[in-house]
Amino acid sequence: QVQLVESGGGLVQPGGSLRLSCAASVNIFSITAMGWARQVPGKQRESVATISASGGTNYASSVKGRFTISRDGAKNTVYLQMNSLKPEDTAVYYCRAIKVTQRTEDYWGQGTQVTVSS
């Protein structure tokens, strides 16, 4: 079982920055991949960024060059640094952990609201 706790959301003006944190209850290097996804009402949840256990990263085209996913193994925490924020980045952001062993386990955090508005 993996528990994920997000923090760092809030209200920010267009062009501003926020850093989201996701604290995991287990060693993050034991997790196959971790990432962030976001969802707005009435739309499907979309992946924003992922980082694999080996450190490889992937980003949605809409955030590439503006968002950076990183991790701190000592704190078992994954971060999402969001720069040059736009109103269309407004969403609930969720942390995700996928653990593949003999079966696939998929865990989600409770979500944190990010609002980009002047």
Secondary structure, DSSP 8 states (H G I E B T S, - for coil): ---EEEE--EEE-TT--EEEEEEESS-GGGSSEEEEEEE-TTS--EEEEEEETT--EEE-TTTTTTEEEEEETTTTEEEEEE-S--GGG-EEEEEEEEEESSSEEEEE---EEEEE--
